[in-house]
């Protein structure tokens, strides 16, 4: 009976654990560019992995600077947040967040 209780408590903990995700902040990314529509063709892209416990904050200016891209040079930009198979599996860990952030730009 004790094993059933431990299993049930573990299952409930996994199902109702803390929510987590990623927030992309565009503050201080000064540009005359615009957000791209879905049908815009954007030739360049950068993919970043964001992992951690709880909600993760990604500052787009510093993330792009780490890749050698300046916000001021962009004419159009699109941000896509998604999870791959391994990211979904890591989501089993309560409160853990794993996402890929794809920035497409021109």
MOPAC internal coordinates of N, CA, C and O (Angstrom, degrees):
PM7 1SCF
backbone

  N    0.0000 0     0.00 0     0.00 0    0    0    0
  C    1.4557 1     0.00 0     0.00 0    1    0    0
  C    1.5336 1   111.46 1     0.00 0    2    1    0
  O    1.2310 1   120.80 1   143.11 1    3    2    1
  N    1.3359 1   116.08 1   -36.89 1    3    2    1
  C    1.4625 1   120.34 1  -179.00 1    5    3    2
  C    1.5304 1   110.69 1   -64.22 1    6    5    3
  O    1.2310 1   119.56 1   142.18 1    7    6    5
  N    1.3360 1   118.45 1   -37.82 1    7    6    5
  C    1.4613 1   122.37 1   179.76 1    9    7    6
  C    1.5234 1   109.89 1   -65.92 1   10    9    7
  O    1.2310 1   120.10 1   142.21 1   11   10    9
  N    1.3142 1   117.41 1   -37.79 1   11   10    9
  C    1.4655 1   120.77 1   177.54 1   13   11   10
  C    1.5278 1   110.85 1   -63.72 1   14   13   11
  O    1.2310 1   120.33 1   139.83 1   15   14   13
  N    1.3380 1   116.96 1   -40.17 1   15   14   13
  C    1.4660 1   120.28 1   179.19 1   17   15   14
  C    1.5281 1   111.20 1   -66.02 1   18   17   15
  O    1.2310 1   120.69 1   138.47 1   19   18   17
  N    1.3233 1   116.30 1   -41.53 1   19   18   17
  C    1.4675 1   119.74 1   178.65 1   21   19   18
  C    1.5230 1   110.03 1   -64.19 1   22   21   19
  O    1.2310 1   120.28 1   137.23 1   23   22   21
  N    1.3285 1   117.08 1   -42.77 1   23   22   21
  C    1.4598 1   120.97 1   178.39 1   25   23   22
  C    1.5196 1   111.07 1   -62.42 1   26   25   23
  O    1.2310 1   120.24 1   135.31 1   27   26   25
  N    1.3345 1   117.15 1   -44.69 1   27   26   25
  C    1.4619 1   121.42 1  -179.50 1   29   27   26
  C    1.5268 1   110.98 1   -64.10 1   30   29   27
  O    1.2310 1   120.23 1   137.09 1   31   30   29
  N    1.3260 1   117.16 1   -42.91 1   31   30   29
  C    1.4665 1   120.39 1   179.42 1   33   31   30
  C    1.5341 1   110.80 1   -65.49 1   34   33   31
  O    1.2310 1   120.31 1   140.31 1   35   34   33
  N    1.3190 1   117.01 1   -39.69 1   35   34   33
  C    1.4656 1   120.39 1   177.89 1   37   35   34
  C    1.5179 1   111.10 1   -64.30 1   38   37   35
  O    1.2310 1   120.46 1   137.91 1   39   38   37
  N    1.3111 1   116.72 1   -42.09 1   39   38   37
  C    1.4562 1   121.11 1   179.02 1   41   39   38
  C    1.5268 1   110.98 1   -63.98 1   42   41   39
  O    1.2310 1   120.08 1   136.18 1   43   42   41
  N    1.3109 1   117.46 1   -43.82 1   43   42   41
  C    1.4661 1   120.74 1   177.79 1   45   43   42
  C    1.5240 1   111.35 1   -64.27 1   46   45   43
  O    1.2310 1   120.50 1   140.53 1   47   46   45
  N    1.3289 1   116.65 1   -39.47 1   47   46   45
  C    1.4602 1   120.52 1   178.88 1   49   47   46
  C    1.5239 1   111.35 1   -62.59 1   50   49   47
  O    1.2310 1   120.32 1   137.96 1   51   50   49
  N    1.3212 1   116.98 1   -42.04 1   51   50   49
  C    1.4612 1   121.08 1   178.74 1   53   51   50
  C    1.5182 1   111.87 1   -66.45 1   54   53   51
  O    1.2310 1   120.45 1   141.83 1   55   54   53
  N    1.3167 1   116.75 1   -38.17 1   55   54   53
  C    1.4618 1   120.72 1  -176.98 1   57   55   54
  C    1.5197 1   112.57 1   -74.24 1   58   57   55
  O    1.2310 1   120.24 1   147.72 1   59   58   57
  N    1.3201 1   117.14 1   -32.28 1   59   58   57
  C    1.4636 1   120.15 1  -174.24 1   61   59   58
  C    1.5280 1   112.67 1  -118.16 1   62   61   59
  O    1.2310 1   120.26 1  -149.28 1   63   62   61
  N    1.3086 1   117.10 1    30.72 1   63   62   61
  C    1.4618 1   120.39 1   179.65 1   65   63   62
  C    1.5230 1   110.11 1   -72.05 1   66   65   63
  O    1.2310 1   120.92 1    -7.41 1   67   66   65
  N    1.3097 1   115.84 1   172.59 1   67   66   65
  C    1.4659 1   121.85 1  -178.31 1   69   67   66
  C    1.5269 1   110.77 1   -59.82 1   70   69   67
  O    1.2310 1   121.42 1   -38.01 1   71   70   69
  N    1.3097 1   114.89 1   141.99 1   71   70   69
  C    1.4615 1   120.04 1   177.15 1   73   71   70
  C    1.5257 1   109.52 1   -72.76 1   74   73   71
  O    1.2310 1   121.09 1   -29.97 1   75   74   73
  N    1.2951 1   115.52 1   150.03 1   75   74   73
  C    1.4639 1   119.90 1   178.36 1   77   75   74
  C    1.5148 1   108.40 1  -145.76 1   78   77   75
  O    1.2310 1   120.92 1   -19.03 1   79   78   77
  N    1.3127 1   115.84 1   160.97 1   79   78   77
  C    1.4549 1   120.53 1   179.93 1   81   79   78
  C    1.5131 1   110.17 1  -178.52 1   82   81   79
  O    1.2310 1   121.24 1    14.21 1   83   82   81
  N    1.3189 1   115.23 1  -165.79 1   83   82   81
  C    1.4557 1   120.48 1  -179.79 1   85   83   82
  C    1.5303 1   108.85 1  -131.58 1   86   85   83
  O    1.2310 1   120.98 1   -40.75 1   87   86   85
  N    1.3281 1   115.73 1   139.25 1   87   86   85
  C    1.4578 1   122.97 1   176.11 1   89   87   86
  C    1.5174 1   107.72 1  -118.10 1   90   89   87
  O    1.2310 1   120.32 1   -51.79 1   91   90   89
  N    1.3168 1   116.99 1   128.21 1   91   90   89
  C    1.4576 1   121.94 1   178.10 1   93   91   90
  C    1.5213 1   107.54 1   -99.80 1   94   93   91
  O    1.2310 1   121.11 1   -58.97 1   95   94   93
  N    1.3319 1   115.49 1   121.03 1   95   94   93
  C    1.4555 1   121.88 1  -177.60 1   97   95   94
  C    1.5244 1   109.23 1  -104.72 1   98   97   95
  O    1.2310 1   120.59 1   -55.28 1   99   98   97
  N    1.3237 1   116.48 1   124.72 1   99   98   97
  C    1.4681 1   120.00 1  -179.35 1  101   99   98
  C    1.5298 1   112.23 1  -101.76 1  102  101   99
  O    1.2310 1   120.41 1  -169.91 1  103  102  101
  N    1.3179 1   116.83 1    10.09 1  103  102  101
  C    1.4616 1   121.20 1   179.68 1  105  103  102
  C    1.5311 1   109.92 1   -59.91 1  106  105  103
  O    1.2310 1   120.20 1   -39.68 1  107  106  105
  N    1.2956 1   117.23 1   140.32 1  107  106  105
  C    1.4644 1   125.81 1   178.87 1  109  107  106
  C    1.5268 1   113.60 1    71.08 1  110  109  107
  O    1.2310 1   119.85 1  -172.46 1  111  110  109
  N    1.3112 1   117.89 1     7.54 1  111  110  109
  C    1.4595 1   121.06 1   175.65 1  113  111  110
  C    1.5286 1   106.51 1   -94.58 1  114  113  111
  O    1.2310 1   120.58 1   -98.92 1  115  114  113
  N    1.3092 1   116.50 1    81.08 1  115  114  113
  C    1.4665 1   121.69 1  -174.96 1  117  115  114
  C    1.5205 1   110.62 1   -80.22 1  118  117  115
  O    1.2310 1   122.12 1   -52.89 1  119  118  117
  N    1.3272 1   113.55 1   127.11 1  119  118  117
  C    1.4520 1   119.66 1  -179.40 1  121  119  118
  C    1.5171 1   108.60 1  -159.90 1  122  121  119
  O    1.2310 1   120.59 1   -23.26 1  123  122  121
  N    1.3182 1   116.48 1   156.74 1  123  122  121
  C    1.4648 1   120.92 1   172.17 1  125  123  122
  C    1.5185 1   110.65 1   -91.23 1  126  125  123
  O    1.2310 1   120.78 1  -174.63 1  127  126  125
  N    1.3160 1   116.11 1     5.37 1  127  126  125
  C    1.4622 1   121.31 1  -178.26 1  129  127  126
  C    1.5126 1   112.32 1   -74.96 1  130  129  127
  O    1.2310 1   121.75 1    -5.13 1  131  130  129
  N    1.3213 1   114.26 1   174.87 1  131  130  129
  C    1.4687 1   121.67 1  -178.43 1  133  131  130
  C    1.5247 1   109.17 1  -129.19 1  134  133  131
  O    1.2310 1   121.00 1   -19.15 1  135  134  133
  N    1.3311 1   115.69 1   160.85 1  135  134  133
  C    1.4567 1   120.01 1   172.41 1  137  135  134
  C    1.5190 1   108.47 1   -68.93 1  138  137  135
  O    1.2310 1   120.42 1   -42.80 1  139  138  137
  N    1.3048 1   116.80 1   137.20 1  139  138  137
  C    1.4680 1   121.85 1  -178.23 1  141  139  138
  C    1.5281 1   110.04 1   -81.05 1  142  141  139
  O    1.2310 1   121.41 1   -32.99 1  143  142  141
  N    1.3147 1   114.90 1   147.01 1  143  142  141
  C    1.4626 1   119.53 1   173.58 1  145  143  142
  C    1.5302 1   108.41 1   -83.23 1  146  145  143
  O    1.2310 1   120.51 1    -9.20 1  147  146  145
  N    1.3048 1   116.63 1   170.80 1  147  146  145
  C    1.4668 1   120.53 1  -176.54 1  149  147  146
  C    1.5262 1   113.33 1   -64.64 1  150  149  147
  O    1.2310 1   119.94 1   152.17 1  151  150  149
  N    1.3320 1   117.71 1   -27.83 1  151  150  149
  C    1.4630 1   119.61 1  -177.78 1  153  151  150
  C    1.5321 1   113.64 1   -92.89 1  154  153  151
  O    1.2310 1   119.61 1   179.74 1  155  154  153
  N    1.3360 1   118.34 1    -0.26 1  155  154  153
  C    1.4648 1   120.81 1   175.46 1  157  155  154
  C    1.5254 1   110.59 1   -69.91 1  158  157  155
  O    1.2310 1   120.54 1   -42.29 1  159  158  157
  N    1.3140 1   116.58 1   137.71 1  159  158  157
  C    1.4677 1   121.96 1   175.36 1  161  159  158
  C    1.5217 1   108.13 1   -91.00 1  162  161  159
  O    1.2310 1   120.55 1   -60.25 1  163  162  161
  N    1.3198 1   116.55 1   119.75 1  163  162  161
  C    1.4606 1   121.54 1  -179.22 1  165  163  162
  C    1.5256 1   108.86 1  -117.87 1  166  165  163
  O    1.2310 1   119.96 1   -64.54 1  167  166  165
  N    1.3450 1   117.68 1   115.46 1  167  166  165
  C    1.4661 1   121.09 1  -170.85 1  169  167  166
  C    1.5280 1   115.63 1   -75.68 1  170  169  167
  O    1.2310 1   119.63 1   155.94 1  171  170  169
  N    1.3176 1   118.32 1   -24.06 1  171  170  169
  C    1.4670 1   120.36 1  -175.26 1  173  171  170
  C    1.5229 1   110.66 1  -112.34 1  174  173  171
  O    1.2310 1   120.96 1   -31.79 1  175  174  173
  N    1.3292 1   115.76 1   148.21 1  175  174  173
  C    1.4565 1   119.18 1   177.38 1  177  175  174
  C    1.5229 1   110.89 1  -151.54 1  178  177  175
  O    1.2310 1   121.72 1   -27.40 1  179  178  177
  N    1.3125 1   114.31 1   152.60 1  179  178  177
  C    1.4608 1   123.12 1   177.62 1  181  179  178
  C    1.5263 1   106.82 1  -132.98 1  182  181  179
  O    1.2310 1   120.89 1   -45.91 1  183  182  181
  N    1.3384 1   115.91 1   134.09 1  183  182  181
  C    1.4587 1   120.48 1   178.50 1  185  183  182
  C    1.5218 1   109.34 1  -115.03 1  186  185  183
  O    1.2310 1   120.89 1   -45.44 1  187  186  185
  N    1.3256 1   115.90 1   134.56 1  187  186  185
  C    1.4554 1   121.71 1  -179.50 1  189  187  186
  C    1.5239 1   109.50 1  -127.55 1  190  189  187
  O    1.2310 1   120.47 1   -32.04 1  191  190  189
  N    1.3126 1   116.71 1   147.96 1  191  190  189
  C    1.4674 1   122.97 1   176.57 1  193  191  190
  C    1.5217 1   108.00 1  -102.64 1  194  193  191
  O    1.2310 1   120.25 1   -49.39 1  195  194  193
  N    1.3267 1   117.14 1   130.61 1  195  194  193
  C    1.4619 1   121.96 1   178.99 1  197  195  194
  C    1.5262 1   107.14 1  -122.37 1  198  197  195
  O    1.2310 1   120.53 1   -62.07 1  199  198  197
  N    1.3379 1   116.59 1   117.93 1  199  198  197
  C    1.4635 1   121.71 1  -178.80 1  201  199  198
  C    1.5116 1   110.40 1  -134.83 1  202  201  199
  O    1.2310 1   120.87 1   -29.61 1  203  202  201
  N    1.3366 1   115.95 1   150.39 1  203  202  201
  C    1.4603 1   120.75 1   174.54 1  205  203  202
  C    1.5147 1   110.83 1   158.39 1  206  205  203
  O    1.2310 1   121.05 1    -0.43 1  207  206  205
  N    1.3128 1   115.60 1   179.57 1  207  206  205
  C    1.4597 1   120.68 1   179.31 1  209  207  206
  C    1.5140 1   110.17 1   -92.76 1  210  209  207
  O    1.2310 1   120.54 1   -42.75 1  211  210  209
  N    1.3217 1   116.57 1   137.25 1  211  210  209
  C    1.4535 1   122.18 1  -179.16 1  213  211  210
  C    1.5237 1   111.29 1    78.96 1  214  213  211
  O    1.2310 1   121.32 1    13.55 1  215  214  213
  N    1.3289 1   115.09 1  -166.45 1  215  214  213
  C    1.4629 1   119.96 1   178.34 1  217  215  214
  C    1.5223 1   109.76 1   -72.29 1  218  217  215
  O    1.2310 1   120.75 1   -46.28 1  219  218  217
  N    1.3264 1   116.16 1   133.72 1  219  218  217
  C    1.4612 1   121.99 1   179.65 1  221  219  218
  C    1.5230 1   109.07 1  -105.46 1  222  221  219
  O    1.2310 1   120.33 1   -39.91 1  223  222  221
  N    1.3164 1   116.98 1   140.09 1  223  222  221
  C    1.4566 1   122.91 1   178.72 1  225  223  222
  C    1.5201 1   108.55 1  -109.79 1  226  225  223
  O    1.2310 1   120.64 1   -54.33 1  227  226  225
  N    1.3226 1   116.38 1   125.67 1  227  226  225
  C    1.4657 1   121.84 1   177.73 1  229  227  226
  C    1.5182 1   108.03 1  -114.61 1  230  229  227
  O    1.2310 1   120.49 1   -66.22 1  231  230  229
  N    1.3324 1   116.67 1   113.78 1  231  230  229
  C    1.4545 1   121.51 1   175.92 1  233  231  230
  C    1.5235 1   106.97 1   -82.83 1  234  233  231
  O    1.2310 1   120.64 1   -65.00 1  235  234  233
  N    1.3197 1   116.38 1   115.00 1  235  234  233
  C    1.4608 1   121.58 1  -172.57 1  237  235  234
  C    1.5308 1   111.47 1   -64.91 1  238  237  235
  O    1.2310 1   119.81 1   145.92 1  239  238  237
  N    1.3408 1   117.96 1   -34.08 1  239  238  237
  C    1.4629 1   120.28 1  -178.96 1  241  239  238
  C    1.5325 1   110.96 1   -64.95 1  242  241  239
  O    1.2310 1   120.51 1   131.69 1  243  242  241
  N    1.3267 1   116.62 1   -48.31 1  243  242  241
  C    1.4729 1   118.82 1  -178.48 1  245  243  242
  C    1.5280 1   111.24 1   -71.52 1  246  245  243
  O    1.2310 1   119.93 1   145.98 1  247  246  245
  N    1.3310 1   117.74 1   -34.02 1  247  246  245
  C    1.4696 1   120.34 1   178.49 1  249  247  246
  C    1.5279 1   110.72 1   -65.02 1  250  249  247
  O    1.2310 1   120.28 1   138.87 1  251  250  249
  N    1.3277 1   117.07 1   -41.13 1  251  250  249
  C    1.4626 1   120.61 1   178.47 1  253  251  250
  C    1.5267 1   111.01 1   -70.98 1  254  253  251
  O    1.2310 1   120.27 1   142.44 1  255  254  253
  N    1.3337 1   117.10 1   -37.56 1  255  254  253
  C    1.4697 1   120.71 1   178.88 1  257  255  254
  C    1.5284 1   110.60 1   -62.61 1  258  257  255
  O    1.2310 1   120.48 1   144.11 1  259  258  257
  N    1.3413 1   116.69 1   -35.89 1  259  258  257
  C    1.4693 1   120.12 1   177.13 1  261  259  258
  C    1.5288 1   111.52 1   -62.53 1  262  261  259
  O    1.2310 1   120.33 1   153.25 1  263  262  261
  N    1.3314 1   116.98 1   -26.75 1  263  262  261
  C    1.4661 1   121.99 1   179.94 1  265  263  262
  C    1.5314 1   112.04 1   -95.91 1  266  265  263
  O    1.2310 1   120.29 1  -177.73 1  267  266  265
  N    1.3543 1   117.05 1     2.27 1  267  266  265
  C    1.4615 1   121.02 1   177.48 1  269  267  266
  C    1.5161 1   114.33 1    84.73 1  270  269  267
  O    1.2310 1   119.70 1  -159.27 1  271  270  269
  N    1.3321 1   118.17 1    20.73 1  271  270  269
  C    1.4674 1   122.04 1  -179.39 1  273  271  270
  C    1.5228 1   108.69 1  -113.78 1  274  273  271
  O    1.2310 1   120.45 1   -46.24 1  275  274  273
  N    1.3297 1   116.75 1   133.76 1  275  274  273
  C    1.4607 1   121.82 1   178.43 1  277  275  274
  C    1.5214 1   109.66 1   -99.30 1  278  277  275
  O    1.2310 1   120.82 1   -44.02 1  279  278  277
  N    1.3183 1   116.03 1   135.98 1  279  278  277
  C    1.4702 1   121.16 1   179.76 1  281  279  278
  C    1.5240 1   111.84 1   -59.29 1  282  281  279
  O    1.2310 1   120.41 1   142.02 1  283  282  281
  N    1.3280 1   116.82 1   -37.98 1  283  282  281
  C    1.4580 1   121.01 1  -176.77 1  285  283  282
  C    1.5141 1   114.13 1   -63.96 1  286  285  283
  O    1.2310 1   119.84 1   160.83 1  287  286  285
  N    1.3276 1   117.91 1   -19.17 1  287  286  285
  C    1.4609 1   121.45 1  -178.59 1  289  287  286
  C    1.5283 1   113.30 1   -86.47 1  290  289  287
  O    1.2310 1   119.85 1   174.01 1  291  290  289
  N    1.3091 1   117.90 1    -5.99 1  291  290  289
  C    1.4695 1   120.87 1  -175.07 1  293  291  290
  C    1.5218 1   111.61 1   -86.19 1  294  293  291
  O    1.2310 1   121.49 1   -43.60 1  295  294  293
  N    1.3277 1   114.75 1   136.40 1  295  294  293
  C    1.4672 1   120.81 1   175.70 1  297  295  294
  C    1.5355 1   110.32 1   -96.85 1  298  297  295
  O    1.2310 1   121.30 1   140.72 1  299  298  297
  N    1.3423 1   115.11 1   -39.28 1  299  298  297
  C    1.4671 1   122.15 1   178.30 1  301  299  298
  C    1.5233 1   108.36 1  -140.04 1  302  301  299
  O    1.2310 1   120.90 1   -32.29 1  303  302  301
  N    1.3438 1   115.88 1   147.71 1  303  302  301
  C    1.4546 1   119.90 1  -179.81 1  305  303  302
  C    1.5271 1   110.12 1  -147.10 1  306  305  303
  O    1.2310 1   121.31 1   -35.71 1  307  306  305
  N    1.3261 1   115.09 1   144.29 1  307  306  305
  C    1.4655 1   122.15 1   175.57 1  309  307  306
  C    1.5253 1   107.28 1  -134.10 1  310  309  307
  O    1.2310 1   119.96 1   -42.61 1  311  310  309
  N    1.3407 1   117.68 1   137.39 1  311  310  309
  C    1.4661 1   122.68 1   178.16 1  313  311  310
  C    1.5209 1   108.27 1  -117.66 1  314  313  311
  O    1.2310 1   120.93 1   -52.86 1  315  314  313
  N    1.3458 1   115.84 1   127.14 1  315  314  313
  C    1.4630 1   122.01 1   179.53 1  317  315  314
  C    1.5286 1   107.26 1  -122.64 1  318  317  315
  O    1.2310 1   120.52 1   -51.81 1  319  318  317
  N    1.3253 1   116.61 1   128.19 1  319  318  317
  C    1.4670 1   122.15 1   177.66 1  321  319  318
  C    1.5202 1   107.32 1  -112.50 1  322  321  319
  O    1.2310 1   120.47 1   -52.64 1  323  322  321
  N    1.3280 1   116.72 1   127.36 1  323  322  321
  C    1.4592 1   119.55 1  -179.16 1  325  323  322
  C    1.5194 1   110.42 1  -149.51 1  326  325  323
  O    1.2310 1   121.10 1   -10.15 1  327  326  325
  N    1.3180 1   115.51 1   169.85 1  327  326  325
  C    1.4647 1   122.03 1   177.56 1  329  327  326
  C    1.5158 1   109.45 1  -122.25 1  330  329  327
  O    1.2310 1   120.64 1   -46.63 1  331  330  329
  N    1.3318 1   116.38 1   133.37 1  331  330  329
  C    1.4587 1   121.72 1   174.30 1  333  331  330
  C    1.5344 1   107.89 1   -89.05 1  334  333  331
  O    1.2310 1   120.41 1    -1.93 1  335  334  333
  N    1.3230 1   116.83 1   178.07 1  335  334  333
  C    1.4613 1   121.28 1  -179.96 1  337  335  334
  C    1.5223 1   113.63 1   -55.35 1  338  337  335
  O    1.2310 1   119.74 1   128.86 1  339  338  337
  N    1.3474 1   118.09 1   -51.14 1  339  338  337
  C    1.4665 1   119.14 1   178.07 1  341  339  338
  C    1.5299 1   113.36 1   -62.03 1  342  341  339
  O    1.2310 1   120.25 1   147.15 1  343  342  341
  N    1.3350 1   117.13 1   -32.85 1  343  342  341
  C    1.4663 1   120.20 1   177.54 1  345  343  342
  C    1.5209 1   110.88 1   -63.83 1  346  345  343
  O    1.2310 1   120.89 1   139.32 1  347  346  345
  N    1.3230 1   115.90 1   -40.68 1  347  346  345
  C    1.4618 1   120.60 1   179.22 1  349  347  346
  C    1.5243 1   109.92 1   -65.24 1  350  349  347
  O    1.2310 1   120.24 1   138.05 1  351  350  349
  N    1.3206 1   117.15 1   -41.95 1  351  350  349
  C    1.4630 1   120.42 1   178.99 1  353  351  350
  C    1.5303 1   111.47 1   -63.67 1  354  353  351
  O    1.2310 1   120.22 1   141.50 1  355  354  353
  N    1.3272 1   117.19 1   -38.50 1  355  354  353
  C    1.4636 1   120.08 1   177.58 1  357  355  354
  C    1.5327 1   111.44 1   -66.66 1  358  357  355
  O    1.2310 1   120.62 1   157.59 1  359  358  357
  N    1.3322 1   116.42 1   -22.41 1  359  358  357
  C    1.4552 1   121.17 1   177.78 1  361  359  358
  C    1.5161 1   113.09 1   -66.70 1  362  361  359
  O    1.2310 1   119.96 1   168.81 1  363  362  361
  N    1.3199 1   117.68 1   -11.19 1  363  362  361
  C    1.4648 1   120.97 1   176.81 1  365  363  362
  C    1.5251 1   109.97 1   -66.36 1  366  365  363
  O    1.2310 1   120.70 1   150.00 1  367  366  365
  N    1.3272 1   116.27 1   -30.00 1  367  366  365
  C    1.4711 1   120.30 1   177.99 1  369  367  366
  C    1.5209 1   108.13 1   -67.66 1  370  369  367
  O    1.2310 1   119.60 1   -58.34 1  371  370  369
  N    1.3183 1   118.36 1   121.66 1  371  370  369
  C    1.4733 1   121.25 1  -176.76 1  373  371  370
  C    1.5202 1   112.82 1   -56.06 1  374  373  371
  O    1.2310 1   120.64 1   -53.74 1  375  374  373
  N    1.3302 1   116.38 1   126.26 1  375  374  373
  C    1.4523 1   122.57 1   176.75 1  377  375  374
  C    1.5131 1   115.27 1    79.73 1  378  377  375
  O    1.2310 1   119.58 1   177.40 1  379  378  377
  N    1.3339 1   118.40 1    -2.60 1  379  378  377
  C    1.4654 1   121.20 1  -177.40 1  381  379  378
  C    1.5264 1   109.61 1   -89.35 1  382  381  379
  O    1.2310 1   120.99 1   -42.33 1  383  382  381
  N    1.3104 1   115.71 1   137.67 1  383  382  381
  C    1.4614 1   122.42 1  -178.05 1  385  383  382
  C    1.5231 1   109.54 1  -121.06 1  386  385  383
  O    1.2310 1   120.29 1   -48.14 1  387  386  385
  N    1.3234 1   117.05 1   131.86 1  387  386  385
  C    1.4604 1   121.61 1   176.23 1  389  387  386
  C    1.5224 1   108.41 1  -140.92 1  390  389  387
  O    1.2310 1   120.73 1   -63.97 1  391  390  389
  N    1.3140 1   116.22 1   116.03 1  391  390  389
  C    1.4689 1   122.58 1  -177.73 1  393  391  390
  C    1.5183 1   109.89 1  -137.44 1  394  393  391
  O    1.2310 1   121.19 1   -22.72 1  395  394  393
  N    1.3014 1   115.33 1   157.28 1  395  394  393
  C    1.4586 1   122.12 1   169.77 1  397  395  394
  C    1.5332 1   107.21 1  -107.49 1  398  397  395
  O    1.2310 1   121.15 1   -41.86 1  399  398  397
  N    1.3279 1   115.41 1   138.14 1  399  398  397
  C    1.4567 1   121.26 1   177.67 1  401  399  398
  C    1.5227 1   107.14 1  -117.54 1  402  401  399
  O    1.2310 1   120.76 1   -60.23 1  403  402  401
  N    1.3094 1   116.16 1   119.77 1  403  402  401
  C    1.4601 1   122.72 1   179.61 1  405  403  402
  C    1.5162 1   108.72 1  -107.23 1  406  405  403
  O    1.2310 1   120.61 1   -58.37 1  407  406  405
  N    1.3236 1   116.44 1   121.63 1  407  406  405
  C    1.4694 1   122.20 1   177.24 1  409  407  406
  C    1.5132 1   107.59 1  -110.09 1  410  409  407
  O    1.2310 1   120.71 1   -64.38 1  411  410  409
  N    1.3193 1   116.24 1   115.62 1  411  410  409
  C    1.4551 1   121.88 1   176.27 1  413  411  410
  C    1.5184 1   107.57 1  -105.09 1  414  413  411
  O    1.2310 1   120.58 1   -41.23 1  415  414  413
  N    1.3326 1   116.50 1   138.77 1  415  414  413
  C    1.4745 1   118.46 1  -175.18 1  417  415  414
  C    1.5093 1   111.34 1  -152.67 1  418  417  415
  O    1.2310 1   122.12 1   -14.72 1  419  418  417
  N    1.3250 1   113.55 1   165.28 1  419  418  417
  C    1.4563 1   123.17 1   174.20 1  421  419  418
  C    1.5049 1   107.38 1  -137.03 1  422  421  419
  O    1.2310 1   120.10 1   180.00 1  423  422  421

